[in-house]
Amino acid sequence: MHARFCCWVLPLLIGGCTATPESPARVCQNDLFVIDAQFEGGEFDYCRFSSADSVELTFHPEDDKVDSAFSWFSFRVTAKEARDLDINLRFPDAYARYWPKLSTDGHRWIRADENAVQIAADAKSLNLRLPVPESGIWVAAQELITLPYYRTWLSELAAHEDITTSVIGMSIQDRPIHLARTANKSEVVLLLGRQHPPEVPGALAMREFVDVVLAGTDLARAFRDRYALLIIPLLNPDGVAGGHSRHNAGGVDLNRDWGPFTQPETRSVAKILANLDELGIQPRLMLDFHATKETPTMIFYTQVPADDTNPPLFATKWLTRVDERVDDYDFTHDPRTPSGLDNTKNYFFLRYNIPAITFEIGDEADREKVERYTPVFAEEMMQVMLEAD
């Protein structure tokens, strides 16, 4: 397995560093800059200053079983005085999937300027020319949406008149798996989020989607009168906190553990499903929010029409109606037969014969458009589901 540690550099040492896997601090510094990953989601594996204002950072996936060839990165840079730093981000086992995002406060994020980033021809590294203010700046593969974000969201959900929240299980590292739910009905819609830690655009879309479904509109109230909602915003809290590229703390892709249920995170959902069975509550739709490196703003992986889901042809009806309402938004409907993988989409379709859909947002999707158009997808989902027999 790759050692996950950050390099400690003595304050006046510019040319190199020493470290052990047990290094207590995730920090690297010379006499001008300090680079650290001492926050949730922070991650780098090795650091070396080649000159006073030039540094090389190396990143590895969290373990040798990661089969997706990209690495998450997230670090903070501070300077004794405002100045530029040249950073070479190296991905020896992977490629540079993510365009760097920057923040001076850890909350508001922008894409790094096009002229500030150069990706190597083999995509094994990228160079970033970073203006560093004295107050510091965060650099990350995507916006840092970590556990405090979810705690705030869950508090807001708990305050909703129709929602109760609970802890349905604990992760390997004893972080809670939270469920927000409405009162039981005979039918239920499930919304799942953040199985894969780096897939932040899916998390952003999920929150917009949930806000619309829980709104006070006539449509949303009618939907909640018929359907119960089970909402799991964050299924992989260990991976998010640890800055993982794909896996949970057990070295498992949770979206390949539906059916086997070898991990406590997926088992926590399996217990909820068993309880639904005992109560005679029928799942009718499952949406699983992710992000993708593909270029369309959104991709929807669904069943093929011949699969005859119940309700029938849901995805076609849903996405056709959305397409009729928007004319400047790029999304793709990609129907597929069951692949044999133990993922959420296959599990819910094969067990319940329901529409089970992977809702993917592009890595570099325009965040303002995601915010503007996700409500349309939520509204049309509710409308089609209300028309179902």
C-alpha positions, 0 to 999 in steps of 0.5 A, a space after each residue: 500500500 502507498 504510505 499516506 504521509 506528508 513531508 516535514 521540512 525543517 524551517 530553513 531547509 529549501 532543497 529537500 525534506 525528511 519524513 516517515 509514515 508516522 510523521 505527526 504533522 502534514 506540513 512542508 515548509 521553507 523560509 518563505 512558504 508553508 504548505 500543509 494538509 492539516 484539515 479534512 480532505 487535505 492530502 499530499 504524499 511528498 513535498 520537495 522545494 527545488 528553490 525558494 519559490 518552486 515546489 514539487 508535490 507528489 500525490 498517490 491514491 489512498 491504496 493500491 486497490 484503487 482502479 481509477 487512475 487519478 488522485 485527489 489533491 488538496 493543500 493550503 499555502 501560506 507565505 510570510 509576504 504575498 508572492 507567487 509560488 510555482 507548484 508542480 503537482 505529480 501523479 506517478 500512479 495516475 493522471 491529472 483529472 482535476 483542474 485546480 480550484 482555489 479559495 482564500 477562505 475555504 468556502 468560496 471557490 474559483 477555478 484557477 486561471 487558464 494561463 496559470 495551469 499547464 498540464 504535461 503531455 502525458 498528464 502525469 503532472 501539472 504546473 500551477 503558478 499560484 499567487 499566495 496572499 499572506 492570509 493563505 490560499 487553498 488549492 484542491 481538486 474540487 471544492 472542499 465539501 467536508 463533514 462540517 458542510 454536512 453537519 450544517 445541512 443535516 441541521 437544516 434538514 432536521 428543522 424541516 417540518 416533514 423531516 426526521 434525522 437519525 444515525 443509521 450506522 458508523 463508518 470504519 473510523 466511527 463517523 456517523 452515517 446520517 439518514 434524513 427521512 419523511 414519514 412512512 408511506 406505502 412507497 418510497 424514493 431513495 436519494 444517495 450521495 457521496 459514495 466516491 469522495 472526490 465527486 463534489 459536483 454530484 454533492 452540489 447537485 444533490 443538495 439543490 435537488 433535495 431543496 426542491 423536493 422538500 420545498 413548500 410548493 404544491 408539487 413538492 407537497 403533493 409528492 411528499 403526500 404520496 411518497 416517503 423520502 429516504 435521503 443519505 447525503 454522505 455515505 463515505 465520510 471516512 473517504 471524504 475526511 481522508 482525502 481519498 480518490 475512490 475508497 472508504 477506509 477499508 480500501 473498498 469502492 462502496 459503489 461495488 459493495 451493493 449485495 455483498 455488503 461487506 462494509 459498515 457503510 453499505 450495511 447501514 443502508 441494507 438494514 434500512 432496506 430490510 426494515 422497509 421490507 418488514 413494513 411492506 414499504 415499496 421502493 419506487 425510485 433510486 437516484 445515486 448522485 455522482 460526478 464524472 470526467 466526461 464532458 457533458 454537464 450531466 449524464 444519466 445512466 439508466 435501465 434500457 426500455 426493454 428492462 420494463 421498470 416499474 414505473 415503466 419508461 420513467 427515465 425516458 419520460 423524465 428526461 424528455 420533459 426536462 429537455 423540453 424545458 431547457 435549451 442551453 444545458 448539455 445532458 446525456 441519457 445513457 441507458 445500459 443493461 445490468 453490467 454485473 457490477 455490484 453497484 447501486 444502480 444494478 442492485 436496486 433495479 435487480 432487487 426491486 425492478 424500479 428505475 435505479 439511476 446514476 445521476 452524474 455531474 461533469 467535473 468541470 460543470 458550470 456551478 451556476 448552471 448546476 444550481 439553475 437547472 437541477 431544480 428542473 430535474 427535481 420538478 419533472 421527477 416529482 411530476 412523472 412519479 405522481 403520474 405513475 400507477 
